[in-house]
Amino acid sequence: MKSPGNTFSRKAIDFFINLKTPKTMPAGISILNPYNDKEVKRITENFYGKFFNDTNERILILGINPGRFGGGVTGIPFTDPIRLEEHCGIKNNLVKKPELSSGFVYSFIKEFGGTKKFYSKFFISAVFPLALLKSGKNYNYYDSNELYEYLKPGLITSLKTQANFGIRKDTVICLGKKNFKFLNILNKELNYFENIIVLEHPRYIMQYRLKEKNLYIKKYLEIFKSLLT
């Protein structure tokens, strides 16, 4: 059963499954577009239909761009095939390989109260919604000025479109301190979000601050819950 056209889910589904890969890219950079895959389109329909089938406003959370083992595979930001099944209840035939960022995000979501509660209040996406690769490894949209300037018009269009899903304008949560630098520039042009809250990126936490993981989860919880009061 398809979501009605005015729901958050329908707008999100239509946005993601219709994302187009640029025909050309700066030398050495490639894009993974999981939405070309029939299984990922099914997952996208199921995920957003399950958690976002309403017209409620949500707070936007923006990562950098999807990783090759997480959203670059499943089409769901910060969600690898394992957490997609175990936490979201969506079975899939994708290779069950874990992603560091996804591990942190779903540990936090569990402490928040679970996927249903979390996704009723928040929407996770990325400044650039497709995975970027260089030499077979994850690459960020801001890692070279050439790439950033090349992608910039699309970044603005993407943010404008996602803001119309049903996003609160008072606050956006930015994951990653360097991501904040560029999102802040884009937001000044858009003049959309009144306040940007920046948090340490989940991958940074898992890769460099693993022993402090629980402290970061506590920090996330305090900030996210404070936005709902």
Secondary structure by P-SEA (a helix, b strand, c coil): cccccccaaaaaaaaaaaccccccccccbbbbcccccaaaaaaaaaaaaaccccbbbbbbbbcccccccccccccccccccccccccccccccccccccaaaaaaaaaaaaaccaaaaaacccccccccbbbbcccccccccccaaaaaaaaaaaaaaaaaaaaccccccbbbbccaaaaaaaaaaaaaaccccbbbbcccaaaaacccccaaaaaaaaaaaaaaaaac
